[in-house]
Amino acid sequence: MSDPLTTTPAHLEDSELQNLAAEWRIRAMQGDQLAHRMARALEAEQRRRIRDTGLQPLPPAGSCVNSPWWKFW
C-alpha cells in the first residue's frame, strides 16, 4: 500500500502536478464526475503554488500620526 502523504497534490512535483491535472481534465471533459473533482483539486493546488511564489512582502506603512485620516476640504 502506498503512503497517503506522498499521493496528495501538495507532495507532487510541479511537472507531475501539471501532467496529472491535464489528464484528469481530459477525463472530466468526457463526463466523469470523479475526474472533475480530481481535476479541480489538482488545478487548485497549481493556483496555490503560483500565488505563493508571487507574493512579495509589502513595504511598511507610512505613519499618519501628524495628519488626520480625513480632510476637512
mmCIF file of the N, C-alpha and C atoms, coordinates in Angstrom:
data_MODEL
# 
_entry.id   MODEL 
# 
loop_
_atom_site.group_PDB 
_atom_site.id 
_atom_site.type_symbol 
_atom_site.label_atom_id 
_atom_site.label_alt_id 
_atom_site.label_comp_id 
_atom_site.label_asym_id 
_atom_site.label_entity_id 
_atom_site.label_seq_id 
_atom_site.pdbx_PDB_ins_code 
_atom_site.Cartn_x 
_atom_site.Cartn_y 
_atom_site.Cartn_z 
_atom_site.occupancy 
_atom_site.B_iso_or_equiv 
_atom_site.pdbx_formal_charge 
_atom_site.auth_seq_id 
_atom_site.auth_comp_id 
_atom_site.auth_asym_id 
_atom_site.auth_atom_id 
_atom_site.pdbx_PDB_model_num 
ATOM 1   N N  . MET A 1 1  ? 0.849   -1.179 0.000   1.00 0.00 ? 1  MET A N  1 
ATOM 2   C CA . MET A 1 1  ? 0.000   0.000  0.000   1.00 0.00 ? 1  MET A CA 1 
ATOM 3   C C  . MET A 1 1  ? 0.894   1.242  0.000   1.00 0.00 ? 1  MET A C  1 
ATOM 4   N N  . SER A 1 2  ? 0.531   2.251  -0.774  1.00 0.00 ? 2  SER A N  1 
ATOM 5   C CA . SER A 1 2  ? 1.355   3.451  -0.853  1.00 0.00 ? 2  SER A CA 1 
ATOM 6   C C  . SER A 1 2  ? 1.066   4.377  0.318   1.00 0.00 ? 2  SER A C  1 
ATOM 7   N N  . ASP A 1 3  ? 2.034   5.186  0.624   1.00 0.00 ? 3  ASP A N  1 
ATOM 8   C CA . ASP A 1 3  ? 1.905   6.141  1.714   1.00 0.00 ? 3  ASP A CA 1 
ATOM 9   C C  . ASP A 1 3  ? 0.944   7.251  1.290   1.00 0.00 ? 3  ASP A C  1 
ATOM 10  N N  . PRO A 1 4  ? -0.122  7.540  2.054   1.00 0.00 ? 4  PRO A N  1 
ATOM 11  C CA . PRO A 1 4  ? -1.098  8.553  1.633   1.00 0.00 ? 4  PRO A CA 1 
ATOM 12  C C  . PRO A 1 4  ? -0.522  9.964  1.577   1.00 0.00 ? 4  PRO A C  1 
ATOM 13  N N  . LEU A 1 5  ? 0.548   10.231 2.312   1.00 0.00 ? 5  LEU A N  1 
ATOM 14  C CA . LEU A 1 5  ? 1.133   11.567 2.280   1.00 0.00 ? 5  LEU A CA 1 
ATOM 15  C C  . LEU A 1 5  ? 1.823   11.859 0.958   1.00 0.00 ? 5  LEU A C  1 
ATOM 16  N N  . THR A 1 6  ? 2.340   10.843 0.293   1.00 0.00 ? 6  THR A N  1 
ATOM 17  C CA . THR A 1 6  ? 3.048   11.087 -0.964  1.00 0.00 ? 6  THR A CA 1 
ATOM 18  C C  . THR A 1 6  ? 2.092   11.170 -2.142  1.00 0.00 ? 6  THR A C  1 
ATOM 19  N N  . THR A 1 7  ? 0.829   10.816 -1.969  1.00 0.00 ? 7  THR A N  1 
ATOM 20  C CA . THR A 1 7  ? -0.116  10.854 -3.069  1.00 0.00 ? 7  THR A CA 1 
ATOM 21  C C  . THR A 1 7  ? -0.983  12.106 -3.061  1.00 0.00 ? 7  THR A C  1 
ATOM 22  N N  . THR A 1 8  ? -0.803  12.987 -2.102  1.00 0.00 ? 8  THR A N  1 
ATOM 23  C CA . THR A 1 8  ? -1.577  14.221 -2.075  1.00 0.00 ? 8  THR A CA 1 
ATOM 24  C C  . THR A 1 8  ? -0.982  15.213 -3.071  1.00 0.00 ? 8  THR A C  1 
ATOM 25  N N  . PRO A 1 9  ? -1.803  16.097 -3.615  1.00 0.00 ? 9  PRO A N  1 
ATOM 26  C CA . PRO A 1 9  ? -1.297  17.072 -4.587  1.00 0.00 ? 9  PRO A CA 1 
ATOM 27  C C  . PRO A 1 9  ? -0.179  17.957 -4.043  1.00 0.00 ? 9  PRO A C  1 
ATOM 28  N N  . ALA A 1 10 ? -0.171  18.209 -2.752  1.00 0.00 ? 10 ALA A N  1 
ATOM 29  C CA . ALA A 1 10 ? 0.847   19.078 -2.169  1.00 0.00 ? 10 ALA A CA 1 
ATOM 30  C C  . ALA A 1 10 ? 2.241   18.456 -2.227  1.00 0.00 ? 10 ALA A C  1 
ATOM 31  N N  . HIS A 1 11 ? 2.325   17.123 -2.340  1.00 0.00 ? 11 HIS A N  1 
ATOM 32  C CA . HIS A 1 11 ? 3.623   16.454 -2.344  1.00 0.00 ? 11 HIS A CA 1 
ATOM 33  C C  . HIS A 1 11 ? 4.108   16.097 -3.740  1.00 0.00 ? 11 HIS A C  1 
ATOM 34  N N  . LEU A 1 12 ? 3.397   16.515 -4.779  1.00 0.00 ? 12 LEU A N  1 
ATOM 35  C CA . LEU A 1 12 ? 3.811   16.230 -6.146  1.00 0.00 ? 12 LEU A CA 1 
ATOM 36  C C  . LEU A 1 12 ? 4.754   17.321 -6.656  1.00 0.00 ? 12 LEU A C  1 
ATOM 37  N N  . GLU A 1 13 ? 5.611   16.940 -7.579  1.00 0.00 ? 13 GLU A N  1 
ATOM 38  C CA . GLU A 1 13 ? 6.457   17.923 -8.255  1.00 0.00 ? 13 GLU A CA 1 
ATOM 39  C C  . GLU A 1 13 ? 5.569   18.768 -9.171  1.00 0.00 ? 13 GLU A C  1 
ATOM 40  N N  . ASP A 1 14 ? 6.042   19.942 -9.548  1.00 0.00 ? 14 ASP A N  1 
ATOM 41  C CA . ASP A 1 14 ? 5.251   20.826 -10.398 1.00 0.00 ? 14 ASP A CA 1 
ATOM 42  C C  . ASP A 1 14 ? 4.907   20.182 -11.736 1.00 0.00 ? 14 ASP A C  1 
ATOM 43  N N  . SER A 1 15 ? 5.873   19.520 -12.358 1.00 0.00 ? 15 SER A N  1 
ATOM 44  C CA . SER A 1 15 ? 5.624   18.895 -13.658 1.00 0.00 ? 15 SER A CA 1 
ATOM 45  C C  . SER A 1 15 ? 4.635   17.740 -13.538 1.00 0.00 ? 15 SER A C  1 
ATOM 46  N N  . GLU A 1 16 ? 4.756   16.941 -12.460 1.00 0.00 ? 16 GLU A N  1 
ATOM 47  C CA . GLU A 1 16 ? 3.811   15.848 -12.236 1.00 0.00 ? 16 GLU A CA 1 
ATOM 48  C C  . GLU A 1 16 ? 2.402   16.386 -12.013 1.00 0.00 ? 16 GLU A C  1 
ATOM 49  N N  . LEU A 1 17 ? 2.330   17.453 -11.246 1.00 0.00 ? 17 LEU A N  1 
ATOM 50  C CA . LEU A 1 17 ? 1.036   18.069 -10.950 1.00 0.00 ? 17 LEU A CA 1 
ATOM 51  C C  . LEU A 1 17 ? 0.383   18.584 -12.229 1.00 0.00 ? 17 LEU A C  1 
ATOM 52  N N  . GLN A 1 18 ? 1.157   19.219 -13.077 1.00 0.00 ? 18 GLN A N  1 
ATOM 53  C CA . GLN A 1 18 ? 0.637   19.750 -14.327 1.00 0.00 ? 18 GLN A CA 1 
ATOM 54  C C  . GLN A 1 18 ? 0.145   18.625 -15.239 1.00 0.00 ? 18 GLN A C  1 
ATOM 55  N N  . ASN A 1 19 ? 0.925   17.544 -15.355 1.00 0.00 ? 19 ASN A N  1 
ATOM 56  C CA . ASN A 1 19 ? 0.531   16.422 -16.205 1.00 0.00 ? 19 ASN A CA 1 
ATOM 57  C C  . ASN A 1 19 ? -0.731  15.732 -15.684 1.00 0.00 ? 19 ASN A C  1 
ATOM 58  N N  . LEU A 1 20 ? -0.788  15.495 -14.378 1.00 0.00 ? 20 LEU A N  1 
ATOM 59  C CA . LEU A 1 20 ? -1.972  14.858 -13.803 1.00 0.00 ? 20 LEU A CA 1 
ATOM 60  C C  . LEU A 1 20 ? -3.216  15.725 -13.956 1.00 0.00 ? 20 LEU A C  1 
ATOM 61  N N  . ALA A 1 21 ? -3.067  17.028 -13.761 1.00 0.00 ? 21 ALA A N  1 
ATOM 62  C CA . ALA A 1 21 ? -4.217  17.926 -13.908 1.00 0.00 ? 21 ALA A CA 1 
ATOM 63  C C  . ALA A 1 21 ? -4.739  17.889 -15.339 1.00 0.00 ? 21 ALA A C  1 
ATOM 64  N N  . ALA A 1 22 ? -3.843  17.858 -16.309 1.00 0.00 ? 22 ALA A N  1 
ATOM 65  C CA . ALA A 1 22 ? -4.268  17.797 -17.711 1.00 0.00 ? 22 ALA A CA 1 
ATOM 66  C C  . ALA A 1 22 ? -4.974  16.469 -18.018 1.00 0.00 ? 22 ALA A C  1 
ATOM 67  N N  . GLU A 1 23 ? -4.425  15.361 -17.515 1.00 0.00 ? 23 GLU A N  1 
ATOM 68  C CA . GLU A 1 23 ? -5.047  14.056 -17.742 1.00 0.00 ? 23 GLU A CA 1 
ATOM 69  C C  . GLU A 1 23 ? -6.437  13.982 -17.116 1.00 0.00 ? 23 GLU A C  1 
ATOM 70  N N  . TRP A 1 24 ? -6.561  14.452 -15.875 1.00 0.00 ? 24 TRP A N  1 
ATOM 71  C CA . TRP A 1 24 ? -7.856  14.404 -15.199 1.00 0.00 ? 24 TRP A CA 1 
ATOM 72  C C  . TRP A 1 24 ? -8.843  15.356 -15.856 1.00 0.00 ? 24 TRP A C  1 
ATOM 73  N N  . ARG A 1 25 ? -8.375  16.491 -16.368 1.00 0.00 ? 25 ARG A N  1 
ATOM 74  C CA . ARG A 1 25 ? -9.262  17.435 -17.051 1.00 0.00 ? 25 ARG A CA 1 
ATOM 75  C C  . ARG A 1 25 ? -9.816  16.810 -18.330 1.00 0.00 ? 25 ARG A C  1 
ATOM 76  N N  . ILE A 1 26 ? -8.991  16.051 -19.055 1.00 0.00 ? 26 ILE A N  1 
ATOM 77  C CA . ILE A 1 26 ? -9.463  15.367 -20.262 1.00 0.00 ? 26 ILE A CA 1 
ATOM 78  C C  . ILE A 1 26 ? -10.550 14.364 -19.897 1.00 0.00 ? 26 ILE A C  1 
ATOM 79  N N  . ARG A 1 27 ? -10.320 13.599 -18.831 1.00 0.00 ? 27 ARG A N  1 
ATOM 80  C CA . ARG A 1 27 ? -11.345 12.643 -18.380 1.00 0.00 ? 27 ARG A CA 1 
ATOM 81  C C  . ARG A 1 27 ? -12.618 13.365 -17.951 1.00 0.00 ? 27 ARG A C  1 
ATOM 82  N N  . ALA A 1 28 ? -12.457 14.497 -17.306 1.00 0.00 ? 28 ALA A N  1 
ATOM 83  C CA . ALA A 1 28 ? -13.624 15.251 -16.842 1.00 0.00 ? 28 ALA A CA 1 
ATOM 84  C C  . ALA A 1 28 ? -14.435 15.774 -18.024 1.00 0.00 ? 28 ALA A C  1 
ATOM 85  N N  . MET A 1 29 ? -13.767 16.179 -19.087 1.00 0.00 ? 29 MET A N  1 
ATOM 86  C CA . MET A 1 29 ? -14.478 16.662 -20.269 1.00 0.00 ? 29 MET A CA 1 
ATOM 87  C C  . MET A 1 29 ? -15.256 15.546 -20.957 1.00 0.00 ? 29 MET A C  1 
ATOM 88  N N  . GLN A 1 30 ? -14.907 14.310 -20.655 1.00 0.00 ? 30 GLN A N  1 
ATOM 89  C CA . GLN A 1 30 ? -15.625 13.169 -21.212 1.00 0.00 ? 30 GLN A CA 1 
ATOM 90  C C  . GLN A 1 30 ? -16.817 12.779 -20.337 1.00 0.00 ? 30 GLN A C  1 
ATOM 91  N N  . GLY A 1 31 ? -17.025 13.506 -19.223 1.00 0.00 ? 31 GLY A N  1 
ATOM 92  C CA . GLY A 1 31 ? -18.215 13.318 -18.403 1.00 0.00 ? 31 GLY A CA 1 
ATOM 93  C C  . GLY A 1 31 ? -18.020 12.591 -17.094 1.00 0.00 ? 31 GLY A C  1 
ATOM 94  N N  . ASP A 1 32 ? -16.817 12.265 -16.718 1.00 0.00 ? 32 ASP A N  1 
ATOM 95  C CA . ASP A 1 32 ? -16.562 11.546 -15.471 1.00 0.00 ? 32 ASP A CA 1 
ATOM 96  C C  . ASP A 1 32 ? -16.610 12.529 -14.296 1.00 0.00 ? 32 ASP A C  1 
ATOM 97  N N  . GLN A 1 33 ? -17.551 12.319 -13.372 1.00 0.00 ? 33 GLN A N  1 
ATOM 98  C CA . GLN A 1 33 ? -17.724 13.228 -12.239 1.00 0.00 ? 33 GLN A CA 1 
ATOM 99  C C  . GLN A 1 33 ? -16.549 13.164 -11.262 1.00 0.00 ? 33 GLN A C  1 
ATOM 100 N N  . LEU A 1 34 ? -16.042 11.984 -11.005 1.00 0.00 ? 34 LEU A N  1 
ATOM 101 C CA . LEU A 1 34 ? -14.891 11.848 -10.115 1.00 0.00 ? 34 LEU A CA 1 
ATOM 102 C C  . LEU A 1 34 ? -13.681 12.573 -10.715 1.00 0.00 ? 34 LEU A C  1 
ATOM 103 N N  . ALA A 1 35 ? -13.507 12.448 -12.006 1.00 0.00 ? 35 ALA A N  1 
ATOM 104 C CA . ALA A 1 35 ? -12.393 13.118 -12.675 1.00 0.00 ? 35 ALA A CA 1 
ATOM 105 C C  . ALA A 1 35 ? -12.540 14.633 -12.572 1.00 0.00 ? 35 ALA A C  1 
ATOM 106 N N  . HIS A 1 36 ? -13.767 15.121 -12.616 1.00 0.00 ? 36 HIS A N  1 
ATOM 107 C CA . HIS A 1 36 ? -13.999 16.558 -12.491 1.00 0.00 ? 36 HIS A CA 1 
ATOM 108 C C  . HIS A 1 36 ? -13.527 17.065 -11.127 1.00 0.00 ? 36 HIS A C  1 
ATOM 109 N N  . ARG A 1 37 ? -13.867 16.332 -10.080 1.00 0.00 ? 37 ARG A N  1 
ATOM 110 C CA . ARG A 1 37 ? -13.445 16.727 -8.729  1.00 0.00 ? 37 ARG A CA 1 
ATOM 111 C C  . ARG A 1 37 ? -11.930 16.651 -8.576  1.00 0.00 ? 37 ARG A C  1 
ATOM 112 N N  . MET A 1 38 ? -11.346 15.597 -9.127  1.00 0.00 ? 38 MET A N  1 
ATOM 113 C CA . MET A 1 38 ? -9.891  15.433 -9.018  1.00 0.00 ? 38 MET A CA 1 
ATOM 114 C C  . MET A 1 38 ? -9.158  16.527 -9.791  1.00 0.00 ? 38 MET A C  1 
ATOM 115 N N  . ALA A 1 39 ? -9.658  16.845 -10.984 1.00 0.00 ? 39 ALA A N  1 
ATOM 116 C CA . ALA A 1 39 ? -9.038  17.905 -11.788 1.00 0.00 ? 39 ALA A CA 1 
ATOM 117 C C  . ALA A 1 39 ? -9.118  19.240 -11.063 1.00 0.00 ? 39 ALA A C  1 
ATOM 118 N N  . ARG A 1 40 ? -10.258 19.515 -10.441 1.00 0.00 ? 40 ARG A N  1 
ATOM 119 C CA . ARG A 1 40 ? -10.393 20.776 -9.701  1.00 0.00 ? 40 ARG A CA 1 
ATOM 120 C C  . ARG A 1 40 ? -9.416  20.849 -8.540  1.00 0.00 ? 40 ARG A C  1 
ATOM 121 N N  . ALA A 1 41 ? -9.218  19.735 -7.836  1.00 0.00 ? 41 ALA A N  1 
ATOM 122 C CA . ALA A 1 41 ? -8.292  19.714 -6.702  1.00 0.00 ? 41 ALA A CA 1 
ATOM 123 C C  . ALA A 1 41 ? -6.853  19.941 -7.176  1.00 0.00 ? 41 ALA A C  1 
ATOM 124 N N  . LEU A 1 42 ? -6.484  19.295 -8.261  1.00 0.00 ? 42 LEU A N  1 
ATOM 125 C CA . LEU A 1 42 ? -5.123  19.447 -8.782  1.00 0.00 ? 42 LEU A CA 1 
ATOM 126 C C  . LEU A 1 42 ? -4.898  20.868 -9.305  1.00 0.00 ? 42 LEU A C  1 
ATOM 127 N N  . GLU A 1 43 ? -5.886  21.421 -9.988  1.00 0.00 ? 43 GLU A N  1 
ATOM 128 C CA . GLU A 1 43 ? -5.758  22.782 -10.504 1.00 0.00 ? 43 GLU A CA 1 
ATOM 129 C C  . GLU A 1 43 ? -5.735  23.809 -9.375  1.00 0.00 ? 43 GLU A C  1 
ATOM 130 N N  . ALA A 1 44 ? -6.446  23.543 -8.303  1.00 0.00 ? 44 ALA A N  1 
ATOM 131 C CA . ALA A 1 44 ? -6.411  24.439 -7.140  1.00 0.00 ? 44 ALA A CA 1 
ATOM 132 C C  . ALA A 1 44 ? -5.018  24.443 -6.515  1.00 0.00 ? 44 ALA A C  1 
ATOM 133 N N  . GLU A 1 45 ? -4.393  23.278 -6.454  1.00 0.00 ? 45 GLU A N  1 
ATOM 134 C CA . GLU A 1 45 ? -3.022  23.205 -5.925  1.00 0.00 ? 45 GLU A CA 1 
ATOM 135 C C  . GLU A 1 45 ? -2.058  23.961 -6.831  1.00 0.00 ? 45 GLU A C  1 
ATOM 136 N N  . GLN A 1 46 ? -2.253  23.870 -8.141  1.00 0.00 ? 46 GLN A N  1 
ATOM 137 C CA . GLN A 1 46 ? -1.407  24.629 -9.071  1.00 0.00 ? 46 GLN A CA 1 
ATOM 138 C C  . GLN A 1 46 ? -1.561  26.123 -8.836  1.00 0.00 ? 46 GLN A C  1 
ATOM 139 N N  . ARG A 1 47 ? -2.797  26.596 -8.702  1.00 0.00 ? 47 ARG A N  1 
ATOM 140 C CA . ARG A 1 47 ? -3.027  28.022 -8.462  1.00 0.00 ? 47 ARG A CA 1 
ATOM 141 C C  . ARG A 1 47 ? -2.426  28.464 -7.133  1.00 0.00 ? 47 ARG A C  1 
ATOM 142 N N  . ARG A 1 48 ? -2.521  27.612 -6.101  1.00 0.00 ? 48 ARG A N  1 
ATOM 143 C CA . ARG A 1 48 ? -1.949  27.956 -4.802  1.00 0.00 ? 48 ARG A CA 1 
ATOM 144 C C  . ARG A 1 48 ? -0.443  28.133 -4.903  1.00 0.00 ? 48 ARG A C  1 
ATOM 145 N N  . ARG A 1 49 ? 0.209   27.240 -5.631  1.00 0.00 ? 49 ARG A N  1 
ATOM 146 C CA . ARG A 1 49 ? 1.664   27.338 -5.782  1.00 0.00 ? 49 ARG A CA 1 
ATOM 147 C C  . ARG A 1 49 ? 2.062   28.591 -6.537  1.00 0.00 ? 49 ARG A C  1 
ATOM 148 N N  . ILE A 1 50 ? 1.320   28.919 -7.581  1.00 0.00 ? 50 ILE A N  1 
ATOM 149 C CA . ILE A 1 50 ? 1.625   30.126 -8.353  1.00 0.00 ? 50 ILE A CA 1 
ATOM 150 C C  . ILE A 1 50 ? 1.427   31.363 -7.488  1.00 0.00 ? 50 ILE A C  1 
ATOM 151 N N  . ARG A 1 51 ? 0.336   31.381 -6.726  1.00 0.00 ? 51 ARG A N  1 
ATOM 152 C CA . ARG A 1 51 ? 0.042   32.524 -5.862  1.00 0.00 ? 51 ARG A CA 1 
ATOM 153 C C  . ARG A 1 51 ? 1.112   32.680 -4.785  1.00 0.00 ? 51 ARG A C  1 
ATOM 154 N N  . ASP A 1 52 ? 1.540   31.557 -4.179  1.00 0.00 ? 52 ASP A N  1 
ATOM 155 C CA . ASP A 1 52 ? 2.521   31.631 -3.094  1.00 0.00 ? 52 ASP A CA 1 
ATOM 156 C C  . ASP A 1 52 ? 3.892   32.079 -3.582  1.00 0.00 ? 52 ASP A C  1 
ATOM 157 N N  . THR A 1 53 ? 4.265   31.738 -4.808  1.00 0.00 ? 53 THR A N  1 
ATOM 158 C CA . THR A 1 53 ? 5.569   32.148 -5.312  1.00 0.00 ? 53 THR A CA 1 
ATOM 159 C C  . THR A 1 53 ? 5.574   33.600 -5.735  1.00 0.00 ? 53 THR A C  1 
ATOM 160 N N  . GLY A 1 54 ? 4.414   34.162 -6.030  1.00 0.00 ? 54 GLY A N  1 
ATOM 161 C CA . GLY A 1 54 ? 4.341   35.543 -6.493  1.00 0.00 ? 54 GLY A CA 1 
ATOM 162 C C  . GLY A 1 54 ? 4.175   36.558 -5.390  1.00 0.00 ? 54 GLY A C  1 
ATOM 163 N N  . LEU A 1 55 ? 3.981   36.104 -4.163  1.00 0.00 ? 55 LEU A N  1 
ATOM 164 C CA . LEU A 1 55 ? 3.770   37.039 -3.067  1.00 0.00 ? 55 LEU A CA 1 
ATOM 165 C C  . LEU A 1 55 ? 5.064   37.742 -2.688  1.00 0.00 ? 55 LEU A C  1 
ATOM 166 N N  . GLN A 1 56 ? 4.963   39.025 -2.489  1.00 0.00 ? 56 GLN A N  1 
ATOM 167 C CA . GLN A 1 56 ? 6.103   39.814 -2.046  1.00 0.00 ? 56 GLN A CA 1 
ATOM 168 C C  . GLN A 1 56 ? 5.681   40.582 -0.802  1.00 0.00 ? 56 GLN A C  1 
ATOM 169 N N  . PRO A 1 57 ? 6.587   40.742 0.138   1.00 0.00 ? 57 PRO A N  1 
ATOM 170 C CA . PRO A 1 57 ? 6.214   41.485 1.347   1.00 0.00 ? 57 PRO A CA 1 
ATOM 171 C C  . PRO A 1 57 ? 5.923   42.953 1.019   1.00 0.00 ? 57 PRO A C  1 
ATOM 172 N N  . LEU A 1 58 ? 4.925   43.503 1.678   1.00 0.00 ? 58 LEU A N  1 
ATOM 173 C CA . LEU A 1 58 ? 4.575   44.899 1.477   1.00 0.00 ? 58 LEU A CA 1 
ATOM 174 C C  . LEU A 1 58 ? 5.544   45.796 2.229   1.00 0.00 ? 58 LEU A C  1 
ATOM 175 N N  . PRO A 1 59 ? 5.806   46.975 1.695   1.00 0.00 ? 59 PRO A N  1 
ATOM 176 C CA . PRO A 1 59 ? 6.662   47.910 2.435   1.00 0.00 ? 59 PRO A CA 1 
ATOM 177 C C  . PRO A 1 59 ? 5.918   48.392 3.676   1.00 0.00 ? 59 PRO A C  1 
ATOM 178 N N  . PRO A 1 60 ? 6.654   48.804 4.696   1.00 0.00 ? 60 PRO A N  1 
ATOM 179 C CA . PRO A 1 60 ? 5.978   49.276 5.915   1.00 0.00 ? 60 PRO A CA 1 
ATOM 180 C C  . PRO A 1 60 ? 5.124   50.503 5.611   1.00 0.00 ? 60 PRO A C  1 
ATOM 181 N N  . ALA A 1 61 ? 3.973   50.559 6.225   1.00 0.00 ? 61 ALA A N  1 
ATOM 182 C CA . ALA A 1 61 ? 3.049   51.676 6.011   1.00 0.00 ? 61 ALA A CA 1 
ATOM 183 C C  . ALA A 1 61 ? 3.613   52.942 6.634   1.00 0.00 ? 61 ALA A C  1 
ATOM 184 N N  . GLY A 1 62 ? 3.400   54.058 5.947   1.00 0.00 ? 62 GLY A N  1 
ATOM 185 C CA . GLY A 1 62 ? 3.863   55.341 6.464   1.00 0.00 ? 62 GLY A CA 1 
ATOM 186 C C  . GLY A 1 62 ? 3.029   55.777 7.655   1.00 0.00 ? 62 GLY A C  1 
ATOM 187 N N  . SER A 1 63 ? 3.626   56.474 8.536   1.00 0.00 ? 63 SER A N  1 
ATOM 188 C CA . SER A 1 63 ? 2.929   56.920 9.736   1.00 0.00 ? 63 SER A CA 1 
ATOM 189 C C  . SER A 1 63 ? 2.046   58.121 9.407   1.00 0.00 ? 63 SER A C  1 
ATOM 190 N N  . CYS A 1 64 ? 0.801   58.092 9.837   1.00 0.00 ? 64 CYS A N  1 
ATOM 191 C CA . CYS A 1 64 ? -0.156  59.183 9.614   1.00 0.00 ? 64 CYS A CA 1 
ATOM 192 C C  . CYS A 1 64 ? -0.490  59.893 10.918  1.00 0.00 ? 64 CYS A C  1 
ATOM 193 N N  . VAL A 1 65 ? 0.448   59.912 11.838  1.00 0.00 ? 65 VAL A N  1 
ATOM 194 C CA . VAL A 1 65 ? 0.185   60.481 13.150  1.00 0.00 ? 65 VAL A CA 1 
ATOM 195 C C  . VAL A 1 65 ? -0.032  61.990 13.049  1.00 0.00 ? 65 VAL A C  1 
ATOM 196 N N  . ASN A 1 66 ? 0.678   62.673 12.152  1.00 0.00 ? 66 ASN A N  1 
ATOM 197 C CA . ASN A 1 66 ? 0.591   64.130 12.059  1.00 0.00 ? 66 ASN A CA 1 
ATOM 198 C C  . ASN A 1 66 ? -0.672  64.604 11.366  1.00 0.00 ? 66 ASN A C  1 
ATOM 199 N N  . SER A 1 67 ? -1.237  63.829 10.488  1.00 0.00 ? 67 SER A N  1 
ATOM 200 C CA . SER A 1 67 ? -2.418  64.274 9.754   1.00 0.00 ? 67 SER A CA 1 
ATOM 201 C C  . SER A 1 67 ? -3.595  63.353 10.066  1.00 0.00 ? 67 SER A C  1 
ATOM 202 N N  . PRO A 1 68 ? -4.790  63.931 10.098  1.00 0.00 ? 68 PRO A N  1 
ATOM 203 C CA . PRO A 1 68 ? -5.967  63.089 10.357  1.00 0.00 ? 68 PRO A CA 1 
ATOM 204 C C  . PRO A 1 68 ? -6.258  62.192 9.147   1.00 0.00 ? 68 PRO A C  1 
ATOM 205 N N  . TRP A 1 69 ? -7.067  61.189 9.360   1.00 0.00 ? 69 TRP A N  1 
ATOM 206 C CA . TRP A 1 69 ? -7.396  60.271 8.289   1.00 0.00 ? 69 TRP A CA 1 
ATOM 207 C C  . TRP A 1 69 ? -8.378  60.889 7.301   1.00 0.00 ? 69 TRP A C  1 
ATOM 208 N N  . TRP A 1 70 ? -8.979  62.027 7.652   1.00 0.00 ? 70 TRP A N  1 
ATOM 209 C CA . TRP A 1 70 ? -9.936  62.714 6.772   1.00 0.00 ? 70 TRP A CA 1 
ATOM 210 C C  . TRP A 1 70 ? -9.411  64.093 6.461   1.00 0.00 ? 70 TRP A C  1 
ATOM 211 N N  . LYS A 1 71 ? -9.879  64.670 5.393   1.00 0.00 ? 71 LYS A N  1 
ATOM 212 C CA . LYS A 1 71 ? -9.525  66.050 5.048   1.00 0.00 ? 71 LYS A CA 1 
ATOM 213 C C  . LYS A 1 71 ? -10.761 66.920 5.258   1.00 0.00 ? 71 LYS A C  1 
ATOM 214 N N  . PHE A 1 72 ? -10.534 68.090 5.815   1.00 0.00 ? 72 PHE A N  1 
ATOM 215 C CA . PHE A 1 72 ? -11.661 68.980 6.091   1.00 0.00 ? 72 PHE A CA 1 
ATOM 216 C C  . PHE A 1 72 ? -12.300 69.442 4.791   1.00 0.00 ? 72 PHE A C  1 
ATOM 217 N N  . TRP A 1 73 ? -11.514 69.879 3.819   1.00 0.00 ? 73 TRP A N  1 
ATOM 218 C CA . TRP A 1 73 ? -11.955 70.208 2.476   1.00 0.00 ? 73 TRP A CA 1 
ATOM 219 C C  . TRP A 1 73 ? -10.890 69.938 1.518   1.00 0.00 ? 73 TRP A C  1 
# 
